[in-house]
């Protein structure tokens, strides 16, 4: 990997809004595109899984093949394929899949998932890299993390944590100050 200085601000290609107290989530994305990445999750009950992902996690059904597969989506590039399987893991894997959200969505995800599946939610918790995360264990025993960037405070410990590994806020000048 090259030095962090080799990278550049390319936030314009992402559907994720700039963090802030007034950040607004993008609309659900119904366009058809070549998916640069997606996750496939086996389920032994497609209907129950779709219900949880739609009502709990805020996805919608883009299309389905009855009894075989359901393609779910939230924002652009947040694609999940629920695939019919004979069974699901007995324990959630250590591996997780993360989806961006905005801060005002975190509590709604927590409440909806707890109402649908008590005991499925861990968090929310704030991270050293300036996000608020909530972990959800879905009916398929998938470990799903919803992560929301918090507003950036250049004087915060999180900013110092990021600067210590060479990551400066996009608005920082060459010396790490903000203009």
Residue, then its C-alpha position, 0 to 999 in steps of 0.5 A: x500500500x502506498x502512503x496515504x498522501x497518494x490517495x485523493x478525495x473521491x466522495x462524489x462517487x459515493x451515495x453516503x452523505x457528508x457527516x453532520x447533524x443535518x445529514x440526510x440519507x439518500x433515497x432507496x436506489x431502484x436503478x439497475x447497474x452492474x454491482x461492484x460488490x454484494x453479499x449473498x446470505x443463505x436462508x432457510x426461510x426466505x419470507x421471514x428473512x425478507x420481512x426482517x431485512x425490509x421492516x428491520x433494516x430498511x431494505x426493499x425487494x428489488x426482485x425475486x425468483x420465487x423459492x430461490x433468491x431475493x435481491x434486496x437493496x437500500x442505497x446504491x451499492x448496498x445489495x444483498x442476495x438472500x438465497x434459499x438454503x437447507x439450513x443456516x449456521x447455528x452461530x453467527x460468524x465472526x465475519x460481518x457485513x457493514x452498511x453505511x447509514x446516517x446518524x438519525x437512522x441508527x435509533x430507528x434500526x435499533x428499535x425496529x430490529x428489537x421489536x421484530x427480533x428481541x436480543x438481535x441488537x448490540x449497541x449502538x456504540x461509538x468507535x475510535x474512528x468517528x462512527x456510531x455502529x450498531x450490530x444486528x444478528x439477522x434471522x439467518x445468523x448473519x452479523x450486520x453492522x450499520x455504521x454512521x459517520x459522526x460529525x468531524x471535530x478536528x479537535x477530537x480524540x477521533x481526529x487525533x486517532x485518524x491523524x496518527x495513522x496518516x488520515x487527514x480530514x479532506x478539508x485539512x491543509x498540508x499541516x493538518x489544520x482546517x481552513 
